[in-house]
Structures are given as structure tokens and as C-alpha cells.
Amino acid sequence: MIWSPLMLSLKVTLVASGFILVLGLSLGIFLARRQFPGQILVSTLLNLPLVLPPSVVGYFLLIILGRGSPIRDWLGVDLLFTWQAGAIASAVVALPLMIESTRAAIASVNPELEAAARTLGSPELEVIWRITLPLAYRGILAGFGLSVARGLGEFGATLMVAGSIPGRTQTLPLAIYDAVQMQNYGLANLMVLIMTTLAFALLWWVRWLERQTDTTQPTTTHGTRRRYSKAAA
């Protein structure tokens, strides 16, 4: 009874993590490097899942994925009450953490290094790949770790769009809730211990990355400048 929700949680989190990494990294870089009208509005909308109740986020997802939506009526894709819907819910709830961490990490990179690379003829994608990301990767990974931890523990939005069907959509947080409802406290304690251990491991990794950033940041910029100068030469 433990393995099914645990493996489903890991599968949902893995798929959600892929969305979080791609979308969060792209949007974080875009918001950090581009200024455009309405940027504050866009940033606020992207961060809404952080402050809205999970049930509200789940309701919005019901509208987007449910009857009458383009996804269901036009494309013929019915995702409600599937584990894929749970993955989408986890990604949407956790995505703001990745976006904001990436934006802050990218914004902290010395723009003079990027400007120097551009003057040497490097295209923008090469500047991002060879200069920006190597300097900001620890902050990006820290945000990714927090996002994965948040997605792993998602409950409310997942319950709204995927339900709690044992063996199909019942993730570990949902299984814990059902175990408590049935007063099966021994099973609930074991699942809570597993969830706490996973969350602790992810948070410990994030804090370790932050500490590494604090101790290596003074030398990283100079090291990157030397590496890029040698490559350009």
C-alpha cells in the first residue's frame, strides 16, 4: 500500500520537474534580461500560485483542462483525473519558485562579463551558455531543488484535478490524508516519515548549494573571465 503512492509520487514529480526546469529556466532568463511594458503584471501573474490557496489553483486548472476548454474540446485531450493532471498541478504550483530563483541568479551575474563576450562576437545564446549559466547555476539549481520539493508535497490542486484514486492518481500526500481519515496511524506515520525524509534531503541539498555559492562567489567571476579570455584568444 505504500509502494504504489510512493512510486506514483516519484513519477509525477519527475514529469513535473521536466516542465519546471524548461519553463522556469526560460521564463527566469527572459524576465531577468528583457524589459517590456507590462513586465510587472506578467511577473505577478506567474507568482500567483505561490499565494493563492491550492484549491483556487486547482479550480483554475479545472477550467483550463475541463469541459469547454480548448484542450479538451478542440484537441480532444482529457487529462482530468489522471496522473498527468497531477503532474501539471505540481508543476504549476512549484513553477514560481524556479522562475524567481532563476531570475535572481541571472540578475546577479556581472553584466560586464556578458558585454565583453558580446563585443568579442559571441551570439546571445552562446553568452548565456558560456557566461551567464556557469555563474548562476548554483542559484538555479537551488531554485530547482525547492521547486521539486514543493511539487513532491503538492496536495490541494492535485486533489482537485486528479482526485485520489488508489493505484492511479493517489500520490503520497493524498495517501497520507486517506490513512489519517481511516485512522490507520501506523501507515500514516510511515508515509509521513518517508515524505519528511525526501523533503529534508532536497532542502539540505539546497542549503548546501547556497553555502557553496557564498564561499566560491568571489573567485568564480574572475575564473570565468580568465576561461572566456583564453577561449576567445
Secondary structure as a PSIPRED ss2 file (coil, helix, strand):
# PSIPRED VFORMAT (PSIPRED V4.0)

   1 M C   1.000  0.000  0.000
   2 I C   1.000  0.000  0.000
   3 W H   0.000  1.000  0.000
   4 S H   0.000  1.000  0.000
   5 P H   0.000  1.000  0.000
   6 L H   0.000  1.000  0.000
   7 M H   0.000  1.000  0.000
   8 L H   0.000  1.000  0.000
   9 S H   0.000  1.000  0.000
  10 L H   0.000  1.000  0.000
  11 K H   0.000  1.000  0.000
  12 V H   0.000  1.000  0.000
  13 T H   0.000  1.000  0.000
  14 L H   0.000  1.000  0.000
  15 V H   0.000  1.000  0.000
  16 A H   0.000  1.000  0.000
  17 S H   0.000  1.000  0.000
  18 G H   0.000  1.000  0.000
  19 F H   0.000  1.000  0.000
  20 I H   0.000  1.000  0.000
  21 L H   0.000  1.000  0.000
  22 V H   0.000  1.000  0.000
  23 L H   0.000  1.000  0.000
  24 G H   0.000  1.000  0.000
  25 L H   0.000  1.000  0.000
  26 S H   0.000  1.000  0.000
  27 L H   0.000  1.000  0.000
  28 G H   0.000  1.000  0.000
  29 I H   0.000  1.000  0.000
  30 F H   0.000  1.000  0.000
  31 L H   0.000  1.000  0.000
  32 A H   0.000  1.000  0.000
  33 R H   0.000  1.000  0.000
  34 R C   1.000  0.000  0.000
  35 Q C   1.000  0.000  0.000
  36 F C   1.000  0.000  0.000
  37 P C   1.000  0.000  0.000
  38 G C   1.000  0.000  0.000
  39 Q H   0.000  1.000  0.000
  40 I H   0.000  1.000  0.000
  41 L H   0.000  1.000  0.000
  42 V H   0.000  1.000  0.000
  43 S H   0.000  1.000  0.000
  44 T H   0.000  1.000  0.000
  45 L H   0.000  1.000  0.000
  46 L H   0.000  1.000  0.000
  47 N H   0.000  1.000  0.000
  48 L H   0.000  1.000  0.000
  49 P H   0.000  1.000  0.000
  50 L H   0.000  1.000  0.000
  51 V H   0.000  1.000  0.000
  52 L C   1.000  0.000  0.000
  53 P C   1.000  0.000  0.000
  54 P H   0.000  1.000  0.000
  55 S H   0.000  1.000  0.000
  56 V H   0.000  1.000  0.000
  57 V H   0.000  1.000  0.000
  58 G H   0.000  1.000  0.000
  59 Y H   0.000  1.000  0.000
  60 F H   0.000  1.000  0.000
  61 L H   0.000  1.000  0.000
  62 L H   0.000  1.000  0.000
  63 I H   0.000  1.000  0.000
  64 I H   0.000  1.000  0.000
  65 L H   0.000  1.000  0.000
  66 G C   1.000  0.000  0.000
  67 R C   1.000  0.000  0.000
  68 G C   1.000  0.000  0.000
  69 S C   1.000  0.000  0.000
  70 P H   0.000  1.000  0.000
  71 I H   0.000  1.000  0.000
  72 R H   0.000  1.000  0.000
  73 D H   0.000  1.000  0.000
  74 W H   0.000  1.000  0.000
  75 L C   1.000  0.000  0.000
  76 G C   1.000  0.000  0.000
  77 V C   1.000  0.000  0.000
  78 D C   1.000  0.000  0.000
  79 L C   1.000  0.000  0.000
  80 L C   1.000  0.000  0.000
  81 F C   1.000  0.000  0.000
  82 T C   1.000  0.000  0.000
  83 W H   0.000  1.000  0.000
  84 Q H   0.000  1.000  0.000
  85 A H   0.000  1.000  0.000
  86 G H   0.000  1.000  0.000
  87 A H   0.000  1.000  0.000
  88 I H   0.000  1.000  0.000
  89 A H   0.000  1.000  0.000
  90 S H   0.000  1.000  0.000
  91 A H   0.000  1.000  0.000
  92 V H   0.000  1.000  0.000
  93 V H   0.000  1.000  0.000
  94 A H   0.000  1.000  0.000
  95 L H   0.000  1.000  0.000
  96 P H   0.000  1.000  0.000
  97 L H   0.000  1.000  0.000
  98 M H   0.000  1.000  0.000
  99 I H   0.000  1.000  0.000
 100 E H   0.000  1.000  0.000
 101 S H   0.000  1.000  0.000
 102 T H   0.000  1.000  0.000
 103 R H   0.000  1.000  0.000
 104 A H   0.000  1.000  0.000
 105 A H   0.000  1.000  0.000
 106 I H   0.000  1.000  0.000
 107 A H   0.000  1.000  0.000
 108 S C   1.000  0.000  0.000
 109 V C   1.000  0.000  0.000
 110 N C   1.000  0.000  0.000
 111 P H   0.000  1.000  0.000
 112 E H   0.000  1.000  0.000
 113 L H   0.000  1.000  0.000
 114 E H   0.000  1.000  0.000
 115 A H   0.000  1.000  0.000
 116 A H   0.000  1.000  0.000
 117 A H   0.000  1.000  0.000
 118 R H   0.000  1.000  0.000
 119 T H   0.000  1.000  0.000
 120 L C   1.000  0.000  0.000
 121 G C   1.000  0.000  0.000
 122 S C   1.000  0.000  0.000
 123 P C   1.000  0.000  0.000
 124 E H   0.000  1.000  0.000
 125 L H   0.000  1.000  0.000
 126 E H   0.000  1.000  0.000
 127 V H   0.000  1.000  0.000
 128 I H   0.000  1.000  0.000
 129 W H   0.000  1.000  0.000
 130 R H   0.000  1.000  0.000
 131 I H   0.000  1.000  0.000
 132 T H   0.000  1.000  0.000
 133 L H   0.000  1.000  0.000
 134 P H   0.000  1.000  0.000
 135 L H   0.000  1.000  0.000
 136 A H   0.000  1.000  0.000
 137 Y H   0.000  1.000  0.000
 138 R H   0.000  1.000  0.000
 139 G H   0.000  1.000  0.000
 140 I H   0.000  1.000  0.000
 141 L H   0.000  1.000  0.000
 142 A H   0.000  1.000  0.000
 143 G H   0.000  1.000  0.000
 144 F H   0.000  1.000  0.000
 145 G H   0.000  1.000  0.000
 146 L H   0.000  1.000  0.000
 147 S H   0.000  1.000  0.000
 148 V H   0.000  1.000  0.000
 149 A H   0.000  1.000  0.000
 150 R H   0.000  1.000  0.000
 151 G H   0.000  1.000  0.000
 152 L H   0.000  1.000  0.000
 153 G C   1.000  0.000  0.000
 154 E C   1.000  0.000  0.000
 155 F C   1.000  0.000  0.000
 156 G H   0.000  1.000  0.000
 157 A H   0.000  1.000  0.000
 158 T H   0.000  1.000  0.000
 159 L H   0.000  1.000  0.000
 160 M H   0.000  1.000  0.000
 161 V H   0.000  1.000  0.000
 162 A H   0.000  1.000  0.000
 163 G C   1.000  0.000  0.000
 164 S C   1.000  0.000  0.000
 165 I C   1.000  0.000  0.000
 166 P C   1.000  0.000  0.000
 167 G C   1.000  0.000  0.000
 168 R C   1.000  0.000  0.000
 169 T C   1.000  0.000  0.000
 170 Q C   1.000  0.000  0.000
 171 T C   1.000  0.000  0.000
 172 L H   0.000  1.000  0.000
 173 P H   0.000  1.000  0.000
 174 L H   0.000  1.000  0.000
 175 A H   0.000  1.000  0.000
 176 I H   0.000  1.000  0.000
 177 Y H   0.000  1.000  0.000
 178 D H   0.000  1.000  0.000
 179 A H   0.000  1.000  0.000
 180 V H   0.000  1.000  0.000
 181 Q H   0.000  1.000  0.000
 182 M C   1.000  0.000  0.000
 183 Q C   1.000  0.000  0.000
 184 N C   1.000  0.000  0.000
 185 Y H   0.000  1.000  0.000
 186 G H   0.000  1.000  0.000
 187 L H   0.000  1.000  0.000
 188 A H   0.000  1.000  0.000
 189 N H   0.000  1.000  0.000
 190 L H   0.000  1.000  0.000
 191 M H   0.000  1.000  0.000
 192 V H   0.000  1.000  0.000
 193 L H   0.000  1.000  0.000
 194 I H   0.000  1.000  0.000
 195 M H   0.000  1.000  0.000
 196 T H   0.000  1.000  0.000
 197 T H   0.000  1.000  0.000
 198 L H   0.000  1.000  0.000
 199 A H   0.000  1.000  0.000
 200 F H   0.000  1.000  0.000
 201 A H   0.000  1.000  0.000
 202 L H   0.000  1.000  0.000
 203 L H   0.000  1.000  0.000
 204 W H   0.000  1.000  0.000
 205 W H   0.000  1.000  0.000
 206 V H   0.000  1.000  0.000
 207 R H   0.000  1.000  0.000
 208 W H   0.000  1.000  0.000
 209 L H   0.000  1.000  0.000
 210 E H   0.000  1.000  0.000
 211 R H   0.000  1.000  0.000
 212 Q H   0.000  1.000  0.000
 213 T H   0.000  1.000  0.000
 214 D H   0.000  1.000  0.000
 215 T H   0.000  1.000  0.000
 216 T H   0.000  1.000  0.000
 217 Q H   0.000  1.000  0.000
 218 P H   0.000  1.000  0.000
 219 T H   0.000  1.000  0.000
 220 T H   0.000  1.000  0.000
 221 T H   0.000  1.000  0.000
 222 H H   0.000  1.000  0.000
 223 G H   0.000  1.000  0.000
 224 T H   0.000  1.000  0.000
 225 R H   0.000  1.000  0.000
 226 R H   0.000  1.000  0.000
 227 R H   0.000  1.000  0.000
 228 Y H   0.000  1.000  0.000
 229 S H   0.000  1.000  0.000
 230 K H   0.000  1.000  0.000
 231 A H   0.000  1.000  0.000
 232 A H   0.000  1.000  0.000
 233 A C   1.000  0.000  0.000
